[in-house]
Amino acid sequence: MNNIKIKNLSLRYGKKQVLKNINQEIEEKKITAIIGPSGCGKSSLLRCINRMNELIPESRVDGEILFHNKNIYDADTDITEVRQKIGMVFQKANPFPKSIYDNVAYGLRINGTKDKKKITAIVERTLHDCGLLKEVKDRLNTSAIQLSGGQQQRLCIARALAIEPEIILMDEPCSALDPSSTFKIEELMVKLKERYTVIIVTHNMQQAARASDITGFLYMGELIEYGDTNTLFTNPKEKLTEDYISGNFG
């Protein structure tokens, strides 16, 4: 089981508490959406799941995140391995200033893969899985910076998939994209859950309702409600959740 169990998780940046006693189990091979107003801790929660918050000065995490029944915050945890198994796609597409091919091959090479045939096969497979291969197959050696915004984001997803993670974290991956590119990313997410566990942070409630199986509503660092997406959107248990999704908020 490669599901994730979050137990009594709290996060502080200096004196500011960002997450408060989060308890949540992420189901395997499903899409889990995290929704909530700006500044409620959505992205911070995502970054806790692959230990990215340690890159932020004065951050402190309490509690546990269990992956394969081991706390990823144990002292003997290999952080590089955690980030390999739990890949991250950021809000703004961030292709390297390299060719399309070299972007996808990057993680394989730094992890020691030298077989060119193997690298090429993985590059082509992941580009195909992300619906990009047909669009770029004649220009794999051209700069990734020349791709459109939507293509760049799918390239970044391909780059994350190339090193064979088990879980994909996506931090508002469509916020800078047009509706057509957004639709392609959502389609891709649904395909990806056949093989991966997907966790997406989104400010777009329609996207959460369309694409996810499970939704969590965060407010001021607390997990207010968590469960089946359709149930949460049509029959929420908590008044705060109902107010948020109906727009009667603030």
ChimeraX attribute file (.defattr): number of C-alpha atoms within 10 A of each C-alpha:
attribute: neighborCount
match mode: 1-to-1
recipient: residues
	/A:1	8
	/A:2	17
	/A:3	17
	/A:4	21
	/A:5	20
	/A:6	19
	/A:7	17
	/A:8	15
	/A:9	18
	/A:10	21
	/A:11	23
	/A:12	17
	/A:13	15
	/A:14	11
	/A:15	9
	/A:16	10
	/A:17	15
	/A:18	20
	/A:19	26
	/A:20	17
	/A:21	16
	/A:22	19
	/A:23	17
	/A:24	18
	/A:25	14
	/A:26	17
	/A:27	18
	/A:28	19
	/A:29	20
	/A:30	21
	/A:31	26
	/A:32	26
	/A:33	26
	/A:34	27
	/A:35	25
	/A:36	24
	/A:37	16
	/A:38	13
	/A:39	13
	/A:40	19
	/A:41	24
	/A:42	30
	/A:43	22
	/A:44	20
	/A:45	23
	/A:46	20
	/A:47	18
	/A:48	21
	/A:49	26
	/A:50	25
	/A:51	20
	/A:52	15
	/A:53	21
	/A:54	13
	/A:55	9
	/A:56	9
	/A:57	9
	/A:58	12
	/A:59	16
	/A:60	15
	/A:61	16
	/A:62	15
	/A:63	16
	/A:64	21
	/A:65	25
	/A:66	19
	/A:67	18
	/A:68	12
	/A:69	12
	/A:70	13
	/A:71	18
	/A:72	21
	/A:73	20
	/A:74	11
	/A:75	8
	/A:76	8
	/A:77	12
	/A:78	11
	/A:79	15
	/A:80	11
	/A:81	12
	/A:82	17
	/A:83	17
	/A:84	21
	/A:85	20
	/A:86	23
	/A:87	23
	/A:88	26
	/A:89	21
	/A:90	17
	/A:91	18
	/A:92	17
	/A:93	21
	/A:94	15
	/A:95	20
	/A:96	16
	/A:97	12
	/A:98	15
	/A:99	18
	/A:100	27
	/A:101	23
	/A:102	22
	/A:103	23
	/A:104	29
	/A:105	22
	/A:106	19
	/A:107	18
	/A:108	21
	/A:109	15
	/A:110	9
	/A:111	10
	/A:112	8
	/A:113	13
	/A:114	11
	/A:115	10
	/A:116	11
	/A:117	9
	/A:118	11
	/A:119	20
	/A:120	14
	/A:121	11
	/A:122	20
	/A:123	26
	/A:124	21
	/A:125	17
	/A:126	23
	/A:127	27
	/A:128	16
	/A:129	17
	/A:130	25
	/A:131	19
	/A:132	18
	/A:133	18
	/A:134	10
	/A:135	13
	/A:136	18
	/A:137	14
	/A:138	9
	/A:139	13
	/A:140	17
	/A:141	13
	/A:142	15
	/A:143	17
	/A:144	24
	/A:145	17
	/A:146	12
	/A:147	16
	/A:148	12
	/A:149	18
	/A:150	22
	/A:151	23
	/A:152	21
	/A:153	27
	/A:154	26
	/A:155	27
	/A:156	27
	/A:157	28
	/A:158	26
	/A:159	28
	/A:160	26
	/A:161	29
	/A:162	24
	/A:163	20
	/A:164	18
	/A:165	19
	/A:166	18
	/A:167	28
	/A:168	26
	/A:169	25
	/A:170	23
	/A:171	23
	/A:172	19
	/A:173	24
	/A:174	26
	/A:175	14
	/A:176	15
	/A:177	19
	/A:178	11
	/A:179	12
	/A:180	9
	/A:181	18
	/A:182	18
	/A:183	16
	/A:184	16
	/A:185	23
	/A:186	18
	/A:187	14
	/A:188	17
	/A:189	24
	/A:190	17
	/A:191	13
	/A:192	20
	/A:193	18
	/A:194	12
	/A:195	13
	/A:196	22
	/A:197	24
	/A:198	26
	/A:199	27
	/A:200	27
	/A:201	25
	/A:202	24
	/A:203	19
	/A:204	13
	/A:205	17
	/A:206	11
	/A:207	16
	/A:208	25
	/A:209	17
	/A:210	11
	/A:211	21
	/A:212	23
	/A:213	18
	/A:214	22
	/A:215	26
	/A:216	23
	/A:217	23
	/A:218	24
	/A:219	21
	/A:220	17
	/A:221	22
	/A:222	18
	/A:223	22
	/A:224	17
	/A:225	17
	/A:226	22
	/A:227	18
	/A:228	14
	/A:229	22
	/A:230	16
	/A:231	13
	/A:232	21
	/A:233	19
	/A:234	11
	/A:235	11
	/A:236	19
	/A:237	15
	/A:238	11
	/A:239	9
	/A:240	16
	/A:241	24
	/A:242	17
	/A:243	13
	/A:244	17
	/A:245	18
	/A:246	10
	/A:247	9
	/A:248	10
	/A:249	11
	/A:250	6
